[in-house]
């Protein structure tokens, strides 16, 4: 990535964007316009930034912008889906373009249930099959 100069981030992007550094160590903005290359802008709170062509580091956006916020350890609550939904609803109520929140959920399965399911499957394998050939042999 090419290193940028001493541009004033507040003047360049506005106080709203700059406030991300209250909760983030650094930020990446991946952006692509129709018919153009995809670019990555990255910066930390120190005031410097870099801009480089995205050479496959991120999925192809087609067009649009993806913002990656690398949270500080003490701000991890903002990674919780419920907190994000609350903030998006509160602060984007009057915005005229859609904001999408993609989320995945992980479910922990207690080990006992897994072991019981595996044992039941093993027991079922050991049971004799009741098929037509077995009946003929018994007669």
N, C-alpha and C positions, 0 to 999 in steps of 0.2 A: 504494500500500500504506500502511496505517496503521502508524505507528511505535509500537512497544511501549516500555514503561518500563524500569526498572532491575532486572528480575527476574533472580535468580540462576540461571543456566543449569544449574549443577551440581545445585542443589536441585530444579529443575523437571524435568529430563530424566535425571538420573543421570550418573555419571562415564563410563559406557560410551558414551553418546551424545556427551558433551562431548569425548571423546578424538578425535573426528573432526577437530577443529581442529589436531591434530598433523600432518595431511596435507592439510587443506583450507583454502582462503582463505574460503570461505563454503559454506553448505548450504541447500538448499531441500527442504522436505517438503511434498509434494502429497498431500492426503488427502480421501477422500469416503466418507460413510456412505450406506447405502441411503436413498433418499428425501430426501437433504439436498443442499445445494450443495457444490461442490468448493472446497477452500480451499488456499492456499499459505502456509506458514510459512517465513520466510527469516531467516537470521542469519549474521553473521560472528563471529570470535572475540572481538570487542570487547565482547560482553555485551548488546548491544541486538538487537532482532528486530522483524520486521513480520509482520502477518497480513492477508491480503486474499482476497477471493473470486477464484477463478480464472475469468477472463473469456475463456477459450479459448486461453490461453497454452500449455496442455498438453493431451494427449489426454484424453478423458473416461474416467476410471477405472472407471465403473460403481459400484464400491466398492473400497476398499482404500487402500493407501499407496504412494507412489513417493518414493524418497529420491534426490535429485540432489546429488552431492558434487563440488564444483568444486575440483579438486586444485591444490595448490601446484606450481610448476614443478619443484621438487626432489623431488616425490613421484610423478612420472608413471609409475613402475614399477607402481603400484597400478592403473593403467588396463589393464595387460596381462591378457588372459583367463586365462592359466595361473596368474598370481599371485592373481587373484581367486578362482579355483576352489580353490586351495590354502587360502586364508584362510577361505572359506565352509565348506569341509570341516572344517577344524581347529576353528573357533570356533562352529559351529552343530550339532555332532554330537548334542547332547542337547536341541535345541529341538523342540517339538512342533508346529510349523507349518512349511509349506514356504517355502523361499527359492528364488526363481527368478533365474537369471542369463541375461539375453538377450545374445547376442554376434553380431557380424557380422564377416566376414573380408574383407579386401581382398587381391586378388592382383595383383601387378605382372606384366605381360606385357612381356618384352623387346621393344624397338622393332623389332629385326631380324625377329622372327617376324611382327609385324604387317605390316611392309613386304613380306615374302615372301608372306604370305597375300593381300595386296592385289594384288601383281604376278601371282600365279597366277590370281586371279579376273579380272584384266584380260586375261590371255592366253586364258583360256577364252572370254571374250566375243568375241575376234577370230577364233577357230576357226570354219571353215564348218560349218554344221549339216548332218548327214547325214539328210535326211528323204525321204519318198517322192517329193515334187515334184522334188527335185534329181536323183534317179535317172531319172525320166521324161525330164527335159531332156537328160541325158547320152546316152540311147539313140537 
